[in-house]
């Protein structure tokens, strides 16, 4: 008699890692016309080592062979690359769907019409305030109007289901209903994500991350409206506020298991929110391609091993939040096997009160000291046809 082997739970398979990432983020450039105060990659200036058009196509060929279903393209502002649309067309022609994030600067009526004609491209417009006052304090003067204009162009062209992407802060958490109304107005879907203390976000996290009371209001809102809102599994640290499974999502840190990041120079990081040497797995140019890094890097192998619950092991809510966000802990100087800095049970606050050292981002591509604060408007753009000459990040790309 043949004994049927139990089918592993999906979460257990994810913990051990997959042959290819489910969610691959690819930052094509550090160039950006804005200087958002919470930018994860401290973007602004282009790196002259940026992957060439052909190198990018080689990556896409590899993703096709690995059967990666789609790639999240970001930056920086990816549309400032002169070959951006060429790369989008190349990806979709090779069965790799594209979801790209943009501040809307290049979503003209003509571009919106082109996008509306494709079944394999999804567009995500970044907006961090439901009003210009709140949004522009974070993203720069005029950025709200620019994003809304892009949404208007997409809607007028018949583009279906654009995404409005919101990073939740203490200044916009009470605007969630307004964000949802804005999305409904343009036939779009609202996507909200967590503020991480990464990149320039490390400088403003203390003043911008939601308070404990706001975390509760956020949880209640997600429970009430979660079916129609995308979260990208950002809020599993809120699971302790309710019954298991109350929030939709994986409730698992997928870094190096089901997600990772390729940066503009081909470095591969375990997580889009953890751009630091500590989480650098390899480089696609020097380490025989992306597939080799994904499947064989020492870091990714370590992350796919069973992880210690550490100080959180005795918490009744551990199975729901798994200790929270790796990047949030790392960049606030907390131990990796300790509580999330925004632990809703309350263990994060005493951890933050202790003396600790916050790691600095590995690279800063900002355009100077003024770029880390609000109030700076969009920078005039100039299409790039070749990488700038000189040392990395010495030249403005715009």
C-alpha positions in Angstrom: 0.0 0.0 0.0 1.4 3.4 -1.0 1.5 6.0 1.7 0.6 9.4 0.6 3.1 12.0 1.6 1.7 15.2 3.1 1.7 18.2 0.9 3.9 20.9 2.4 2.2 24.1 3.4 2.7 26.9 1.0 4.4 29.1 3.6 6.8 26.2 4.4 7.8 26.0 0.7 8.3 29.8 0.6 10.5 29.7 3.7 12.9 27.2 1.9 13.0 29.5 -1.1 11.8 28.9 -4.7 13.7 28.3 -8.0 12.8 31.8 -9.1 11.5 34.8 -7.2 7.8 35.5 -7.1 8.4 39.2 -6.7 11.5 40.6 -8.4 12.2 44.3 -8.0 14.6 45.8 -10.5 15.8 49.4 -10.1 16.9 50.5 -13.6 18.5 53.8 -12.5 19.2 55.9 -9.5 18.4 59.0 -11.6 15.3 60.9 -10.4 13.7 64.2 -11.0 12.3 64.3 -7.4 14.0 64.0 -4.0 11.5 62.3 -1.8 12.5 62.5 1.8 11.8 58.8 2.4 13.5 57.4 -0.7 14.6 53.8 0.0 17.5 54.0 -2.4 18.6 57.6 -1.8 18.1 58.2 -5.5 18.9 61.4 -7.4 22.0 61.1 -9.5 22.7 58.4 -12.0 25.5 55.9 -11.5 27.9 55.7 -14.5 28.2 51.9 -14.0 24.5 51.5 -14.7 23.7 48.4 -16.8 23.7 49.1 -20.5 20.7 48.4 -22.8 22.2 45.1 -23.9 23.0 44.0 -20.4 19.4 44.7 -19.3 18.2 42.6 -22.3 20.5 39.8 -21.2 18.9 40.0 -17.7 15.4 39.8 -19.3 16.5 36.8 -21.4 17.6 35.1 -18.2 14.3 35.9 -16.4 12.4 34.4 -19.3 14.5 31.2 -19.0 13.7 31.1 -15.3 10.0 31.6 -16.0 9.8 34.7 -13.9 6.2 35.9 -14.5 6.8 39.6 -14.0 9.2 42.1 -12.8 8.6 45.3 -10.7 10.6 48.0 -12.3 11.5 51.1 -10.3 14.3 53.5 -9.4 15.0 56.3 -9.1 12.5 57.3 -11.8 12.9 54.5 -14.4 11.2 56.5 -17.3 14.1 58.9 -17.5 16.3 56.2 -19.1 16.2 56.8 -22.8 15.9 53.1 -23.4 13.1 52.6 -20.9 10.3 51.9 -23.4 12.6 49.8 -25.5 13.2 47.6 -22.4 9.6 47.4 -21.5 8.7 46.3 -25.1 11.6 43.7 -25.0 10.4 42.3 -21.7 6.8 41.9 -22.8 7.9 40.4 -26.1 9.8 37.8 -24.1 6.9 36.8 -21.8 8.1 38.8 -18.8 5.3 41.1 -17.6 6.3 44.6 -16.4 4.9 46.5 -13.4 6.7 49.8 -13.1 6.5 52.6 -10.5 6.7 56.2 -11.6 6.1 59.6 -10.2 4.2 60.3 -13.4 6.7 62.8 -15.0 6.7 61.0 -18.4 3.1 59.7 -18.6 2.0 62.0 -21.4 -1.3 61.4 -23.3 0.8 59.7 -26.0 2.5 57.4 -23.6 -0.8 56.7 -21.8 -2.3 55.6 -25.2 0.7 53.3 -25.8 0.4 51.7 -22.4 -3.4 51.2 -22.7 -2.7 49.1 -25.8 -0.6 46.6 -23.9 -1.9 43.6 -21.9 1.4 43.0 -20.1 2.2 46.3 -18.5 0.9 47.6 -15.2 1.5 51.2 -14.0 1.9 52.3 -10.5 1.8 56.1 -9.7 3.4 57.1 -6.4 1.5 59.5 -4.2 2.1 60.1 -0.5 -0.7 62.5 0.2 -4.3 62.8 -0.8 -3.8 66.5 -1.0 -1.0 68.6 -2.4 -0.1 69.9 1.0 0.6 66.5 2.5 2.1 64.9 -0.6 4.4 67.7 -1.6 5.9 68.0 1.9 7.4 64.5 1.3 7.8 64.3 -2.5 8.5 67.9 -3.5 6.6 70.9 -4.7 4.4 70.2 -7.7 4.6 66.4 -7.4 1.0 66.0 -6.5 -0.2 67.8 -9.6 2.3 65.8 -11.7 0.9 62.5 -10.4 -2.7 63.5 -10.8 -2.0 64.6 -14.4 -0.5 61.2 -15.1 -3.6 59.5 -13.6 -5.9 61.7 -15.8 -3.9 60.8 -18.9 -4.1 57.1 -18.2 -7.8 57.2 -17.5 -8.5 59.3 -20.6 -6.5 56.8 -22.7 -8.6 53.9 -21.4 -5.8 52.3 -19.3 -7.5 50.0 -16.9 -6.6 49.4 -13.3 -3.7 51.7 -12.7 -2.3 51.6 -9.2 -2.0 54.5 -6.8 0.9 53.6 -4.5 1.0 55.2 -1.0 3.6 54.9 1.7 1.7 55.3 5.0 3.1 58.0 7.3 1.7 59.7 10.4 0.6 62.6 8.2 -1.4 60.6 5.6 -2.7 57.7 7.6 -6.0 59.6 8.3 -6.4 60.2 4.5 -6.9 56.5 3.6 -10.6 57.1 2.7 -9.6 60.0 0.5 -6.9 57.9 -1.2 -9.5 55.2 -1.9 -11.9 57.9 -3.3 -9.1 59.2 -5.5 -8.4 55.7 -6.8 -12.1 55.1 -7.5 -12.3 58.4 -9.4 -9.7 57.2 -11.9 -10.7 53.6 -12.0 -7.5 52.7 -10.2 -6.6 50.3 -7.4 -5.1 51.6 -4.1 -1.9 50.1 -2.9 -0.5 51.0 0.5 2.9 50.1 1.9 4.8 50.5 5.1 7.3 53.3 5.7 10.8 51.7 6.1 13.8 53.4 7.8 15.9 52.7 4.6 17.9 55.0 2.4 16.9 58.6 3.1 13.9 57.2 5.0 16.3 56.5 7.9 16.6 60.3 8.4 12.9 60.9 8.7 11.5 57.6 10.1 11.3 58.8 13.7 9.2 61.8 12.7 7.1 60.1 9.9 6.3 56.5 11.0 2.8 56.1 12.3 2.2 56.3 16.1 1.0 53.4 18.1 -2.5 54.8 18.1 -2.3 55.3 14.3 -1.2 51.7 13.8 -4.4 50.6 15.4 -6.5 52.8 13.2 -4.5 51.5 10.2 -5.2 47.9 11.2 -8.9 48.6 11.6 -9.1 50.3 8.2 -7.3 47.4 6.5 -9.7 44.9 8.1 -12.7 46.9 6.9 -11.3 47.7 3.4 -8.6 45.1 2.8 -10.4 43.2 0.0 -10.1 46.1 -2.4 -6.7 47.3 -1.4 -3.2 45.9 -2.2 -0.6 45.9 0.6 2.3 43.8 -0.8 2.3 42.0 2.6 3.7 45.1 4.1 1.7 45.0 7.4 2.2 41.6 8.9 3.7 43.3 11.9 0.1 44.4 12.7 -1.1 40.8 13.0 -0.9 41.0 16.8 -3.9 43.3 16.9 -6.4 40.7 15.9 -7.2 37.1 15.2 -4.8 35.1 13.0 -5.6 35.6 9.3 -7.6 38.8 9.9 -5.2 40.6 7.5 -4.7 39.1 4.0 -1.2 38.3 3.2 1.7 35.8 3.6 2.8 37.1 7.1 6.3 36.1 6.3 9.5 38.0 5.5 10.2 36.8 1.9 13.7 38.3 1.7 16.0 36.0 -0.4 13.2 33.4 -0.4 10.5 34.7 -2.7 11.7 38.3 -3.2 14.9 40.2 -4.0 16.2 43.3 -5.7 18.5 44.0 -8.7 20.0 47.4 -8.5 21.1 49.7 -11.4 24.6 48.3 -11.5 23.6 44.6 -11.2 24.0 44.1 -7.5 21.4 41.7 -6.1 20.0 42.4 -2.6 17.8 40.1 -0.5 15.1 42.8 -0.2 14.1 46.0 -1.9 14.1 47.7 1.5 17.5 46.5 2.6 20.0 48.1 0.2 23.1 47.5 2.4 26.3 45.5 2.1 24.9 43.2 4.9 22.2 42.0 2.5 24.2 42.0 -0.8 24.1 38.5 -2.3 26.2 39.1 -5.4 26.3 40.8 -8.8 24.9 39.5 -12.0 27.9 40.6 -14.0 30.7 39.2 -11.8 28.8 36.2 -10.4 27.7 34.4 -13.6 24.2 35.9 -13.9 21.1 36.4 -11.8 20.0 32.7 -11.7 23.3 31.7 -10.2 23.1 34.4 -7.5 19.5 33.6 -6.7 20.0 29.9 -6.4 23.5 29.6 -5.0 24.6 32.7 -3.1 25.7 32.1 0.5 23.4 34.8 1.8 20.3 33.5 0.2 21.1 29.9 1.4 21.4 31.3 4.9 18.1 33.1 4.7 16.4 29.9 3.5 17.5 28.0 6.6 15.2 27.9 9.7 15.4 31.2 11.5 15.6 31.7 15.2 12.5 33.3 16.9 14.9 34.8 19.4 13.2 37.2 21.9 9.9 36.9 20.1 9.7 33.1 20.5 7.5 33.3 23.6 5.1 35.8 22.1 1.6 34.5 21.4 1.5 36.4 18.1 4.8 35.2 16.7 3.2 32.9 14.1 1.3 35.9 12.8 4.2 38.4 12.4 7.3 36.2 12.6 9.2 39.0 14.3 8.3 41.6 11.8 10.4 43.3 9.1 14.1 42.5 8.7 14.9 45.8 7.1 13.0 47.8 9.7 14.9 46.1 12.5 18.3 46.4 10.9 18.1 50.1 10.0 16.8 51.1 13.4 19.8 49.2 15.0 17.7 46.4 16.6 18.8 42.8 16.7 17.6 40.7 13.8 16.0 38.1 16.1 14.3 40.8 18.2 11.0 42.6 17.9 10.0 44.8 15.1 10.5 48.5 16.0 6.7 49.0 15.4 5.7 45.9 17.3 2.0 46.5 18.1 2.2 44.4 21.3 4.6 47.0 22.6 8.0 45.3 22.6 9.5 47.6 20.1 9.3 50.7 22.2 11.7 49.6 25.0 14.0 48.1 22.4 14.2 51.5 20.7 14.8 53.2 24.0 18.0 51.3 24.5 21.4 52.6 23.3 22.0 51.3 19.8 23.9 52.0 16.6 22.0 52.6 13.4 23.7 51.3 10.3 24.3 53.8 7.5 23.1 53.1 4.0 25.8 51.7 1.8 25.3 54.3 -1.0 23.8 57.7 -1.3 22.8 59.0 -4.7 21.1 62.2 -3.5 21.8 65.5 -5.2 23.2 67.1 -2.1 22.1 68.1 1.4 19.0 69.9 0.3 17.8 66.8 -1.4 17.1 65.1 1.9 14.5 67.6 3.0 11.1 68.6 1.6 10.3 71.7 -0.4 12.4 71.0 -3.4 10.4 70.9 -6.6 10.8 68.6 -9.6 14.1 69.0 -11.5 13.9 69.7 -15.2 14.6 66.5 -17.2 17.0 65.7 -20.0 16.9 62.3 -21.7 20.1 60.3 -21.2 21.6 58.7 -24.3 24.8 57.5 -22.6 26.1 57.0 -19.1 27.7 60.1 -17.5 31.5 60.1 -17.3 33.4 60.1 -14.1 33.2 58.5 -10.7 29.9 56.9 -9.5 27.3 59.5 -8.7 29.5 62.5 -9.3 27.3 63.8 -12.1 23.7 64.8 -12.2 21.7 62.7 -14.6 19.1 65.3 -15.3 
